[in-house]
């Protein structure tokens, strides 16, 4: 809940890696009797992602499991860098950063479990939620007030937007004016 690093660290973010389960969702997996699997997402988080993209921040989705619902949700938001079945997130971020010539000071991650924590040394800012495992909360730069799946991503998006001297309402108006 307290920001352990100054606002300048957040201001420098150009790329953010997001886990899905426990971050965009409450971490639950829903299986219906007819075999259908369901995933619940929060619309506030989606709008936050759209606004971050408007600022020119690159959003990547890294999840340890594959789900067509995940792919569909993020494509609907205009996020095309969706990577599923990524258990070793540290190596993924390391290689991605190298390939795209990104500096650690530009990178952030939001995650809640061990596979996310492994990437801690590859990013400058690490966000998590109150429902993350204790070890992740101990190491995180920032713990949201909101739970995963209940607006935690939006909270981070608003924080990043604010660190740039703007606000979500202004960025939304800019988005609307572009006719999207």
KELUM-815986 format. One record per residue (C-alpha): residue in one letter; x negated, y negated, z. Coordinates in nm, 4 decimals, padded with zeros to 6 digits, always signed. Last residue first. Layout:
! KELUM-815986
 rest        u        v        w
    a        X        Y        Z
...
This chain:
! KELUM-815986
 rest        u        v        w
    x +01.1892 -00.4926 -03.0718
    x +01.2717 -00.8310 -03.2143
    x +00.9432 -01.0036 -03.1328
    x +01.1454 -01.2478 -02.9266
    x +01.2647 -00.9594 -02.7073
    x +00.9075 -00.8565 -02.6182
    x +00.8151 -01.2159 -02.5313
    x +01.1226 -01.2379 -02.3102
    x +01.0180 -00.9116 -02.1431
    x +00.6676 -01.0462 -02.0843
    x +00.8134 -01.3554 -01.9156
    x +01.0431 -01.1464 -01.6942
    x +00.7599 -00.9068 -01.6077
    x +00.5303 -01.1767 -01.4774
    x +00.2119 -01.3468 -01.5919
    x -00.1173 -01.4556 -01.4385
    x -00.3110 -01.1513 -01.5520
    x -00.3004 -00.9909 -01.2065
    x +00.0808 -01.0263 -01.2256
    x +00.0937 -00.7996 -01.5317
    x -00.1231 -00.5424 -01.3528
    x +00.0981 -00.5511 -01.0430
    x +00.4157 -00.5310 -01.2532
    x +00.2820 -00.2209 -01.4283
    x +00.1843 -00.0666 -01.0944
    x +00.5319 -00.1245 -00.9482
    x +00.6866 +00.0046 -01.2704
    x +00.4897 +00.3285 -01.2304
    x +00.6184 +00.3697 -00.8751
    x +00.9802 +00.3159 -00.9859
    x +01.1549 +00.6142 -00.8298
    x +00.9996 +00.9069 -01.0166
    x +00.6948 +00.8926 -00.7915
    x +00.7806 +00.7098 -00.4720
    x +00.7827 +00.3330 -00.4334
    x +00.5499 +00.1429 -00.2011
    x +00.2569 +00.2242 -00.4247
    x -00.0769 +00.3426 -00.2914
    x -00.3799 +00.1517 -00.4230
    x -00.7499 +00.2279 -00.4555
    x -00.6872 +00.5956 -00.3908
    x -00.9246 +00.8175 -00.1912
    x -00.7167 +00.8807 +00.1226
    x -00.3940 +00.8980 -00.0783
    x -00.5433 +01.1665 -00.3023
    x -00.6492 +01.3749 -00.0009
    x -00.3035 +01.3402 +00.1536
    x -00.1158 +01.4857 -00.1445
    x +00.0889 +01.2287 -00.3317
    x +00.4379 +01.1351 -00.2062
    x +00.3293 +00.7830 -00.1096
    x +00.2210 +00.7232 -00.4712
    x -00.1162 +00.6873 -00.6410
    x -00.3359 +00.4370 -00.8202
    x -00.7061 +00.4769 -00.8998
    x -00.9041 +00.1739 -01.0161
    x -01.2527 +00.1820 -01.1676
    x -01.2181 +00.5115 -01.3505
    x -01.4491 +00.8088 -01.4165
    x -01.5340 +00.8758 -01.0509
    x -01.1678 +00.9336 -00.9613
    x -01.1074 +01.1841 -01.2425
    x -01.1093 +01.4855 -01.0061
    x -00.8323 +01.3114 -00.8145
    x -00.5965 +01.3761 -01.1035
    x -00.6482 +01.7549 -01.1054
    x -00.6183 +01.7458 -00.7252
    x -00.2766 +01.5782 -00.7098
    x -00.1020 +01.2407 -00.7255
    x -00.2120 +01.0466 -01.0309
    x -00.2437 +00.6990 -01.1748
    x -00.5657 +00.6222 -01.3555
    x -00.7481 +00.3010 -01.4382
    x -01.0218 +00.2110 -01.6832
    x -01.1708 -00.1217 -01.7900
    x -01.4503 -00.1212 -01.5286
    x -01.5472 +00.2301 -01.6488
    x -01.6479 +00.0821 -01.9854
    x -01.4816 +00.2130 -02.2980
    x -01.6717 +00.3029 -02.6157
    x -01.3814 +00.4989 -02.7669
    x -01.5670 +00.8322 -02.7929
    x -01.7436 +00.7815 -02.4581
    x -01.4254 +00.6838 -02.2786
    x -01.2357 +00.9773 -02.4281
    x -01.5134 +01.2172 -02.3320
    x -01.5255 +01.1022 -01.9680
    x -01.1471 +01.0803 -01.9489
    x -01.1076 +01.4399 -02.0726
    x -01.3884 +01.5658 -01.8510
    x -01.2270 +01.4167 -01.5398
    x -00.8807 +01.5317 -01.6450
    x -00.9730 +01.8985 -01.6340
    x -00.6213 +02.0451 -01.6330
    x -00.5078 +01.8942 -01.9611
    x -00.2226 +02.1140 -02.0908
    x -00.0563 +01.8090 -02.2467
    x -00.2074 +01.4975 -02.4009
    x +00.0219 +01.2155 -02.5066
    x -00.1381 +00.9263 -02.6906
    x +00.1667 +00.8170 -02.8860
    x +00.3323 +00.5853 -02.6375
    x +00.6086 +00.4023 -02.8216
    x +00.8548 +00.4394 -02.5338
    x +01.0585 +00.6988 -02.7242
    x +00.7284 +00.8789 -02.7901
    x +00.6855 +00.8924 -02.4142
    x +01.0198 +01.0574 -02.3493
    x +00.9948 +01.3016 -02.6418
    x +00.6516 +01.4294 -02.5382
    x +00.7613 +01.4749 -02.1792
    x +01.0819 +01.6520 -02.2828
    x +00.8817 +01.8851 -02.5091
    x +00.6893 +01.9961 -02.2023
    x +00.3313 +02.1144 -02.1706
    x +00.1596 +02.1254 -01.8337
    x -00.1506 +01.9644 -01.6857
    x -00.0464 +01.6175 -01.7925
    x -00.2414 +01.3269 -01.9327
    x -00.0397 +01.0381 -02.0793
    x -00.2394 +00.7525 -02.2220
    x -00.1475 +00.3854 -02.2093
    x -00.3511 +00.1188 -02.3874
    x -00.3046 -00.2321 -02.2518
    x -00.2270 -00.4905 -02.5163
    x -00.0075 -00.7095 -02.2968
    x +00.2970 -00.5849 -02.4879
    x +00.1840 -00.2289 -02.4050
    x +00.2089 -00.3213 -02.0384
    x +00.5642 -00.4456 -02.0972
    x +00.6701 -00.1211 -02.2664
    x +00.5176 +00.0794 -01.9817
    x +00.7082 -00.1245 -01.7232
    x +01.0287 -00.0690 -01.9179
    x +00.9754 +00.3059 -01.8989
    x +00.9027 +00.2963 -01.5266
    x +01.2274 +00.1091 -01.4677
    x +01.4107 +00.3755 -01.6704
    x +01.3158 +00.6515 -01.4243
    x +01.2559 +00.9995 -01.5650
    x +01.4253 +01.3307 -01.4847
    x +01.2930 +01.6549 -01.6361
    x +01.5142 +01.9465 -01.7289
    x +01.4439 +02.3071 -01.8222
    x +01.7183 +02.5122 -01.9884
    x +01.7093 +02.8833 -01.9139
    x +02.0878 +02.9268 -01.8849
    x +02.0596 +02.9303 -01.5056
    x +01.9100 +02.5802 -01.5065
    x +01.5475 +02.5142 -01.4193
    x +01.4563 +02.1724 -01.2746
    x +01.0942 +02.0986 -01.1879
    x +01.0414 +01.8535 -00.9048
    x +00.7457 +01.6183 -00.8877
    x +00.9592 +01.3088 -00.8322
    x +00.8993 +01.2124 -01.1932
    x +00.6907 +00.9425 -01.3639
    x +00.4218 +00.9935 -01.0993
    x +00.4905 +01.3272 -00.9278
    x +00.4774 +01.5122 -01.2593
    x +00.3452 +01.2743 -01.5287
    x -00.0226 +01.1824 -01.4883
    x -00.1046 +00.8427 -01.6306
    x -00.4292 +00.7168 -01.7833
    x -00.4688 +00.3399 -01.8054
    x -00.6719 +00.1441 -02.0560
    x -00.7536 -00.2280 -02.0696
    x -00.7843 -00.2904 -01.6941
    x -00.9931 -00.6012 -01.6151
    x -00.7239 -00.7806 -01.4103
    x -00.6931 -00.4803 -01.1810
    x -01.0552 -00.5061 -01.0762
    x -01.0270 -00.8846 -01.0387
    x -00.7385 -00.8455 -00.7921
    x -00.9817 -00.7340 -00.5251
    x -01.0259 -00.3738 -00.4228
    x -00.8534 -00.1916 -00.1371
    x -00.5083 -00.3110 -00.2375
    x -00.2892 -00.2328 +00.0554
    x +00.0000 +00.0000 +00.0000
